[in-house]
Amino acid sequence: MWGEAIGVLIPKTSREIWLNRVRVWLPPLFVIVAVALQVPAWHWWGIPFVFVGEILRTWAAGHLVKDETLTVGGPYAYVRNPLYLGSLLSTVGFLIILGHWRIAAAFALIALAVYIPTLRQEERYLRRMHGDAFDHYRRAVPLILPLLAPSHLDIEGTRRSTFDWRWVWRNKEHNTWIALAALFALLALRPSLG
């Protein structure tokens, strides 16, 4: 059951590991640098983007069994990369809160330079790992812009999942909630820090 390997683990290349590390640290580091450079304008309408993004990430993490099986349930029935979509929404929310559009444009360029190669690498990895099952999934579910209705895939070698808080913890998504709290605290303290 929980924690058991469902598929065969295929090692990631050093480039895949490097891109994953950059991808994980890019949004929070960018927001920290942006906060250091800019006193927040506090455009409050950015806050829903932050929370919708993190709720999406949590929903996705609660379904995801990394490196073991191809998950096609929950948010993965709407979009192949709900974790990236959630990160994008949260980061856009923070950039809206900051209200500095040059910083937002710089983030967009840097994010494209990191995320496009990362997405390509991950797709190659998933293809190596899951073969034809991933090809069927890739044809049915969009990369980053979600479907309006979930896809109903019945593909051998995939996992129709249900949400489980243990997977949220195992996928370390609780760390993202902690980081969000720290970033909001940094935003709140920024004016007094000079």
N, C-alpha and C positions, 0 to 999 in steps of 0.2 A: 504494500500500500504506500503510505506516505514515506518518501525518501528512497524507495526502491527504484533502481534504474529500469526504465521501460525500453530504451533504445540502446544502441551501442555508442559509447562516447568516442568521438573522433577528436584528437587533439587539435587545438587552434594553432595557427602559425604565429610566429613572433609579431608579424605585422598586424594580425587580427587582435592580438592581445594589446599591442601598443595603441591601436585605434580605439579599442574599448576603453582604455584608461583615459585617453584624451577626451573622448566623448563623455565619459562620466564626470570629469572634473571641469569641462569647459563652461557649462552654464553657471555653476556657483562661483567659479573664479571670475567669470566675466561680470557678474552682478557685483561681486565684492570690489573689483577694480572700478566699475562704474560708480559705485557708491563712494569710493575714495575720491573720485574726480568730480563728483556732482552732488550737491545737496539736493535731496529729493524734492520734486515739485509737489508730490503727493496728489497725483491724479488718481483719485480713489477708484475710478472705473477700471483700473488695472487689477484690482484685488480679485474680482471674480475669475479673471483669466488664470491667476496663480492657483486658486483653489480648484477650479475645474480641471486644470492640468494635473494637479497632484491627486485629485480624486480618480482621474482616469489612470494615472500611473499605479495607484494603489489597487484599483480594480484589475488592471492587467497583471500586476505582480501576484495577486491572489489566485490567478489562473495558470501562471507560467511555471512550468517544470523545465528549467534551463538545462540545455545540453543533453536532455534525456529523451524527450519526445516532442513532436510537433503539436503545439497547442493551437486549436482552431475554435475554441469556445470563448464565451465572454466577449471582451472587446476585440479579441482576435478574429471574431466572426465578422467584424465591421471593417477592420483595418489591420494590415500586417504588422505595423509598428506603433501600437498604442503607447508604449513607453516613450518613444521619441516624440510622438505627437503631444503627449502630456508635458514632457520637458519643454518643448517649443512653446506651448501655451503658457506655462508657468514663467518662463524666461521673458516672453513678450509682456506678460503682466507686470513683472518687475520693471522692465524697461519703460512701460507706460507710467508706472508709479513715479519713476525717476523723472520722466518728462524731458529727457535729453535725446533729441532725434539723431544727432550725429553718432552718439554712442550706440543707439539702436541700429543704425545703418552699418556701423562697423561690426556689430555682433552678427547681423545678417550675413555679411560677407565671410566672416570667419566661420560661422556655423555651416554655411554651404561648403566651404573648403574642407571642413572636418566631417560633416554628416554624409555628404554624397559618397566619398570613398568608404566610409564606415558601413553605410547601407549596402553598397556593392559587395564589400567583403563579407558581411553577415549573410547576404543572400547566397554567395558562393559556399559559405560554410553550411548553411541550412540545406543547400542542394547536395553537398557531399554527405551530410548526415542523414537526410531523409529521402533523397532521390526523387522518384516520380510523385510521391505524396506531396512534396514541397512544390513541384511543378504544377500540380493540380490546384493547390492552395494559392499559389502565386497568380494563376490565371483567374481565379474566382474572387480574390480579395485585393483591394487597392493598397498601394505602398504606404501612403501617408494621409490622403484625404478619405475619410470614412464613408462607407455605404450608409444609406438612410435606413436600410433594413438588413438584418444579419444574413450572411450567407449560410446555407444549410448544407454543409459538406458531409459526405459520408465516404471518407477516403481511408483506405487501409493504411495503418501506420500513423494515424493521428490520434490526438486525445481530445475528446469532447469533455470539457472541464466544467467544474463548478467552483465557485469562489471558496477559498479556504485561507483563513487568517494565518495559518502556519506557513503557507507559501509566501505571504507578504513578509513575514519575519525572515524566512529562509532566503528570500531574494533581497533582503536588507532594505526594503522600502521604508521601514521605520526611520532609517537614517536620513532619508529625504525630508520627512516631516520635521525632524530635528534641525536639519539645515534650513528649512523654510522659517522655522521659529527664530533661528539665529540671524538669518538675513533680515527678517522684519525687525528684530531688536537692533541690528546695525543701522537699518534705515531710521528707526526712531531716535537712536543716539546720534546719528550723523550731524544734525545741526549743532549739538552741544560739543561735538568733537572738533569743530572748526573746519 
